[in-house]
Amino acid sequence: MIFLSPFRPTTITPTVNTQAIIRLTCDGLGAAAGLAFFLLIFFRYNRADPPTTRHPIFRLSALKTLVIPGSYTFFESVVRNVLYLWLISGIVAMGSDYATAWGVFNTIRWGVIMVPVSSLEATSAAFTGHAWGAWTSRHADGITNPEQGKKDLWFVMRPAMLSTSIAFVVEGIIAIVFSIWLIYPFAYFLSDSAVVAEITTNMWRTIDWTYICYATSTQLATILLATRTSWYLFNSVFVNILWTLPWAIVVTRIGITEDTAWKYHSVIFGGGMVVSLIVIVFAIVLWRRSVLRSPRGTSIWGLRWLPQL
């Protein structure tokens, strides 16, 4: 607020570089705080162990344990963002008003309204991961009691289901309130342009409901993210290849204009949210069947080429 808001008490004129530096600093401090907390917990538990069972602080095997699931999410992010930047280059080419409106739309949607979704996602992933560790430990030698196995697996899925319910209700209420009353004045406040505010309002009322699908699919995806990360990668890549990539190619061939651009972009971005929800539900059904058949297996449709975390 001190550096970026119109009410700032400084004489500095902020630029995009100012915002980037602030964002990088905040993310860096957040990562450092998380690492410090992790080390604090490690030292606390390590001191409580007998000297003969204490572990060294840094081991290559421990690093490998962290790198493998991180590589899946890294590759997923690369694929998704490359396709997104491809589409964004076409949005920028549609003119300054259109591009600014898309920027305002994303500032409101991702910078403000998606905060609860991101918080729920992080919480769901953490609790699901802990439950998954307990589940795999209990059923390391297989599931001897199928009914008990199903009940135990429900406790793995329970945090994601709870987050999904909360996200659906919260995002649904916010979407309705913004669509009816708040989107135009908020967009005008950010852009200081009636034209941009009108375009942003049209964008919002066209596809914002699909972000409810995104909010719920994001919570459901934490089941895959926290259990079998390779499945999370497979799910995301499948959605991008099935939907985003074909549309990214199409919009470069049909010669869209500023007047027709939103007709296609709304289908691409909004449709992607709906497709993502459908695919993640299907993936979780397959995941559940696979886990119940083989707690440590990696089969999907009888295949075993998906690596196991």
Contacts in CASP RR format, 6 or more apart in sequence:
PFRMAT RR
TARGET T0000
AUTHOR 0000-0000-0000
METHOD contacts of the structure
MODEL  1
MIFLSPFRPTTITPTVNTQAIIRLTCDGLGAAAGLAFFLLIFFRYNRADP
PTTRHPIFRLSALKTLVIPGSYTFFESVVRNVLYLWLISGIVAMGSDYAT
AWGVFNTIRWGVIMVPVSSLEATSAAFTGHAWGAWTSRHADGITNPEQGK
KDLWFVMRPAMLSTSIAFVVEGIIAIVFSIWLIYPFAYFLSDSAVVAEIT
TNMWRTIDWTYICYATSTQLATILLATRTSWYLFNSVFVNILWTLPWAIV
VTRIGITEDTAWKYHSVIFGGGMVVSLIVIVFAIVLWRRSVLRSPRGTSI
WGLRWLPQL
1 7 0 8 1.000
1 8 0 8 1.000
2 8 0 8 1.000
2 9 0 8 1.000
2 10 0 8 1.000
3 10 0 8 1.000
3 12 0 8 1.000
3 14 0 8 1.000
3 18 0 8 1.000
3 22 0 8 1.000
4 14 0 8 1.000
4 18 0 8 1.000
4 19 0 8 1.000
4 22 0 8 1.000
8 14 0 8 1.000
12 18 0 8 1.000
39 57 0 8 1.000
42 57 0 8 1.000
46 54 0 8 1.000
46 55 0 8 1.000
49 55 0 8 1.000
68 229 0 8 1.000
68 307 0 8 1.000
68 309 0 8 1.000
69 229 0 8 1.000
69 309 0 8 1.000
70 229 0 8 1.000
72 229 0 8 1.000
72 230 0 8 1.000
72 232 0 8 1.000
72 233 0 8 1.000
73 225 0 8 1.000
73 229 0 8 1.000
73 232 0 8 1.000
73 233 0 8 1.000
75 233 0 8 1.000
76 232 0 8 1.000
76 233 0 8 1.000
76 236 0 8 1.000
76 237 0 8 1.000
79 236 0 8 1.000
79 237 0 8 1.000
79 240 0 8 1.000
80 236 0 8 1.000
80 240 0 8 1.000
80 244 0 8 1.000
83 240 0 8 1.000
83 244 0 8 1.000
83 245 0 8 1.000
83 248 0 8 1.000
84 244 0 8 1.000
86 248 0 8 1.000
87 244 0 8 1.000
87 247 0 8 1.000
87 248 0 8 1.000
87 251 0 8 1.000
87 265 0 8 1.000
87 268 0 8 1.000
87 269 0 8 1.000
90 251 0 8 1.000
91 98 0 8 1.000
91 99 0 8 1.000
91 102 0 8 1.000
91 261 0 8 1.000
91 265 0 8 1.000
92 99 0 8 1.000
94 256 0 8 1.000
94 257 0 8 1.000
94 258 0 8 1.000
94 261 0 8 1.000
95 258 0 8 1.000
97 193 0 8 1.000
97 195 0 8 1.000
97 196 0 8 1.000
97 199 0 8 1.000
98 199 0 8 1.000
98 258 0 8 1.000
98 261 0 8 1.000
98 262 0 8 1.000
100 191 0 8 1.000
100 193 0 8 1.000
100 196 0 8 1.000
101 187 0 8 1.000
101 191 0 8 1.000
101 196 0 8 1.000
101 197 0 8 1.000
101 199 0 8 1.000
101 200 0 8 1.000
101 203 0 8 1.000
102 203 0 8 1.000
102 265 0 8 1.000
104 187 0 8 1.000
104 190 0 8 1.000
104 191 0 8 1.000
104 196 0 8 1.000
104 197 0 8 1.000
104 200 0 8 1.000
105 187 0 8 1.000
105 200 0 8 1.000
105 203 0 8 1.000
105 204 0 8 1.000
107 190 0 8 1.000
108 178 0 8 1.000
108 183 0 8 1.000
108 186 0 8 1.000
108 187 0 8 1.000
108 190 0 8 1.000
108 200 0 8 1.000
108 204 0 8 1.000
109 208 0 8 1.000
109 211 0 8 1.000
113 171 0 8 1.000
113 174 0 8 1.000
113 175 0 8 1.000
113 178 0 8 1.000
113 211 0 8 1.000
114 211 0 8 1.000
114 215 0 8 1.000
116 166 0 8 1.000
116 167 0 8 1.000
116 170 0 8 1.000
116 171 0 8 1.000
117 167 0 8 1.000
117 171 0 8 1.000
117 214 0 8 1.000
117 215 0 8 1.000
117 218 0 8 1.000
117 219 0 8 1.000
120 163 0 8 1.000
120 166 0 8 1.000
120 167 0 8 1.000
120 219 0 8 1.000
121 163 0 8 1.000
121 218 0 8 1.000
121 219 0 8 1.000
121 222 0 8 1.000
123 159 0 8 1.000
123 163 0 8 1.000
124 159 0 8 1.000
124 160 0 8 1.000
124 162 0 8 1.000
124 163 0 8 1.000
124 219 0 8 1.000
124 222 0 8 1.000
124 226 0 8 1.000
125 222 0 8 1.000
125 225 0 8 1.000
125 226 0 8 1.000
126 226 0 8 1.000
127 159 0 8 1.000
128 156 0 8 1.000
128 157 0 8 1.000
128 159 0 8 1.000
128 160 0 8 1.000
128 222 0 8 1.000
128 223 0 8 1.000
128 225 0 8 1.000
128 226 0 8 1.000
128 227 0 8 1.000
129 156 0 8 1.000
129 226 0 8 1.000
129 227 0 8 1.000
131 155 0 8 1.000
131 156 0 8 1.000
131 158 0 8 1.000
131 159 0 8 1.000
132 156 0 8 1.000
132 226 0 8 1.000
132 227 0 8 1.000
135 152 0 8 1.000
135 153 0 8 1.000
135 155 0 8 1.000
135 156 0 8 1.000
135 295 0 8 1.000
136 295 0 8 1.000
136 296 0 8 1.000
138 152 0 8 1.000
139 149 0 8 1.000
139 152 0 8 1.000
139 295 0 8 1.000
140 295 0 8 1.000
140 296 0 8 1.000
142 294 0 8 1.000
142 295 0 8 1.000
142 296 0 8 1.000
143 149 0 8 1.000
143 292 0 8 1.000
143 295 0 8 1.000
146 292 0 8 1.000
149 292 0 8 1.000
150 292 0 8 1.000
153 288 0 8 1.000
153 291 0 8 1.000
153 292 0 8 1.000
156 223 0 8 1.000
156 227 0 8 1.000
157 223 0 8 1.000
157 284 0 8 1.000
157 288 0 8 1.000
159 222 0 8 1.000
160 219 0 8 1.000
160 220 0 8 1.000
160 222 0 8 1.000
160 223 0 8 1.000
163 219 0 8 1.000
163 222 0 8 1.000
164 216 0 8 1.000
164 219 0 8 1.000
164 220 0 8 1.000
167 215 0 8 1.000
167 216 0 8 1.000
167 218 0 8 1.000
167 219 0 8 1.000
168 212 0 8 1.000
168 215 0 8 1.000
168 216 0 8 1.000
170 215 0 8 1.000
171 211 0 8 1.000
171 212 0 8 1.000
171 215 0 8 1.000
172 212 0 8 1.000
175 208 0 8 1.000
175 209 0 8 1.000
175 211 0 8 1.000
175 212 0 8 1.000
178 186 0 8 1.000
178 204 0 8 1.000
178 208 0 8 1.000
179 204 0 8 1.000
179 205 0 8 1.000
179 208 0 8 1.000
183 200 0 8 1.000
183 201 0 8 1.000
183 204 0 8 1.000
183 205 0 8 1.000
184 197 0 8 1.000
184 198 0 8 1.000
184 200 0 8 1.000
184 201 0 8 1.000
185 197 0 8 1.000
187 196 0 8 1.000
187 197 0 8 1.000
187 200 0 8 1.000
187 201 0 8 1.000
187 204 0 8 1.000
188 194 0 8 1.000
188 196 0 8 1.000
188 197 0 8 1.000
191 197 0 8 1.000
191 200 0 8 1.000
199 262 0 8 1.000
202 262 0 8 1.000
203 262 0 8 1.000
203 266 0 8 1.000
206 262 0 8 1.000
206 266 0 8 1.000
207 266 0 8 1.000
207 269 0 8 1.000
207 270 0 8 1.000
207 271 0 8 1.000
207 273 0 8 1.000
210 269 0 8 1.000
210 270 0 8 1.000
210 271 0 8 1.000
210 272 0 8 1.000
210 273 0 8 1.000
210 274 0 8 1.000
211 273 0 8 1.000
213 273 0 8 1.000
213 274 0 8 1.000
213 276 0 8 1.000
213 277 0 8 1.000
214 273 0 8 1.000
214 276 0 8 1.000
214 277 0 8 1.000
216 277 0 8 1.000
217 273 0 8 1.000
217 276 0 8 1.000
217 277 0 8 1.000
217 280 0 8 1.000
217 281 0 8 1.000
220 277 0 8 1.000
220 280 0 8 1.000
220 281 0 8 1.000
220 284 0 8 1.000
221 232 0 8 1.000
221 235 0 8 1.000
221 236 0 8 1.000
221 280 0 8 1.000
223 284 0 8 1.000
223 287 0 8 1.000
224 231 0 8 1.000
224 232 0 8 1.000
224 235 0 8 1.000
224 280 0 8 1.000
224 283 0 8 1.000
224 284 0 8 1.000
224 287 0 8 1.000
225 232 0 8 1.000
227 287 0 8 1.000
227 291 0 8 1.000
227 309 0 8 1.000
228 287 0 8 1.000
228 298 0 8 1.000
228 306 0 8 1.000
228 308 0 8 1.000
228 309 0 8 1.000
229 309 0 8 1.000
230 298 0 8 1.000
230 306 0 8 1.000
230 307 0 8 1.000
230 308 0 8 1.000
230 309 0 8 1.000
231 283 0 8 1.000
231 287 0 8 1.000
231 300 0 8 1.000
231 306 0 8 1.000
234 283 0 8 1.000
234 306 0 8 1.000
235 279 0 8 1.000
235 280 0 8 1.000
235 283 0 8 1.000
238 279 0 8 1.000
239 272 0 8 1.000
239 275 0 8 1.000
239 276 0 8 1.000
239 279 0 8 1.000
242 275 0 8 1.000
242 279 0 8 1.000
243 268 0 8 1.000
243 271 0 8 1.000
243 272 0 8 1.000
243 275 0 8 1.000
244 268 0 8 1.000
244 272 0 8 1.000
247 264 0 8 1.000
247 267 0 8 1.000
247 268 0 8 1.000
248 268 0 8 1.000
250 264 0 8 1.000
251 264 0 8 1.000
251 265 0 8 1.000
251 268 0 8 1.000
254 264 0 8 1.000
256 264 0 8 1.000
286 300 0 8 1.000
286 301 0 8 1.000
290 297 0 8 1.000
290 298 0 8 1.000
290 299 0 8 1.000
290 300 0 8 1.000
293 299 0 8 1.000
296 308 0 8 1.000
297 304 0 8 1.000
297 308 0 8 1.000
298 304 0 8 1.000
298 305 0 8 1.000
298 306 0 8 1.000
298 307 0 8 1.000
298 308 0 8 1.000
300 306 0 8 1.000
END
